[in-house]
Amino acid sequence: MSSPDVRLYRGRVVSRRILTLVLSCATGLAVSSCGSDYPLGPEQEAAAKNATSTLSGTITGAGSSAQGPAMNAWQAEFAAIHPDVRVQYSPDGSGAGRGALLAGAVDFAGSDAYLSDEELEESREVCGPQGAFNIPAYVAPISIAFNLPGIESLNLDAETIARIFRGEITNWTDPAIASQNPDVDLPDLRVAPVSRSDDSGTTENFTDYLHAVVPEIWTHEADGTFPGELAGENAKGNAGVVSTVSSTEGAVTYADDSAVGPPLGRAKLLVGDEYVAVSPEAAAAAIDEAEPVEGRAEFDIALNLDRKTTAPGAYPLVLVSYHIFCSTYEEEETANLVKTFGTFVVSEEGQQAAAEAAGSAPISESLSERATEAINTISVEN
């Protein structure tokens, strides 16, 4: 192994950064991005003292930063039930999470995009003959968030959003914006789009929406990496882009809605004949229009979203963030811990915890049942 930046872990080549993170998390060292060992508040602390679970051990995950607030809630609630189990998670972005899982460096991945056919094939090397599979865990709208002092809401259609992020609309008084917002006093201010610098499932969902709805304008296929020739200012993670826009008047970005707060405003999307505001209910309405991805294994619950839906009240700029698990694990302890944590996340209790912490839309009861059935198929290598 000639490069000092790579090492072997579980028989696979991984980057030194991922390996350091995983081993640090597993041994309980103070690595802030891993998340707290026991992220308990007073109520969870009291519950943990009365818990009767005999489960113990550590599992590691990495991926979606959009899942960050929900993951914190899942860790806290799960630790109250199983106080001797540590769930460590590094919110490095969806692409990094999938890469870490495919390298055998983590036990599960969080991703705002499901595994591609090529990634599924690659997963057989570390996850056994059946490979890995996708489970919807977190559903949230993606906000178009902007920094225009005194303005909390704007109406925008997909064409206008696409032209903003293509750099074709350069001032907030542009007729395309003004015509949709006749009652808003728009400032004579430069439009400064901010994109993600990392490989991001949020970017993939954002670009998928634009390409599906206005392909004649947004000609780029959906991708986790923002088109380089269009990239102006950028930042890493949802927190990074929101922070950049918050400090820049006239700036605009796309981000998981849970990361957006004052002083930023949010856009309403034109869906059919109405402008729809961001909300968990509107995101759930869009998910109801989704169809299973064809050609996937029985227990792989990857979903195709209908970005062009005109269903009343639906907000189609939404992401379904997945937990990606191996179908088999080498160790029985790991398999049991992954199954138990995964089942908790998709349960009514787990989904409610995420909704309260992150404003996400709980998955439906039927989808929860399907997800639980799939997770229970996880087994140990023979």
Secondary structure, DSSP 8 states (H G I E B T S, - for coil): ---TTEEEETTEEEEHHHHHHHHHHHHT---GGG--SS---HHHHHHHHT------EEEEEEE-STTHHHHHHHHHHHHHH-TTEEEEEE---HHHHHHHHHTT-SSEEEESS---HHHHHHHHHHH-TT-EEEEEEEEEEEEEEE--TT--EEEE-HHHHHHHHTT---BTT-HHHHTT-TTS---S-B-EEEEESS--HHHHHHHHHHHHH-TTT--S---SS--TTT--EEESHHHHHHHHHHTSTTEEEEEEGGG--TT-EEEEEEETTEEE---HHHHHHHHTT-EE-TT--TT---EE--TT---TT---SEEEEEEEEESEES-HHHHHHHHHHHHHHHSHHHHHHHHHHH------HHHHHHHHHHHTT-EE--
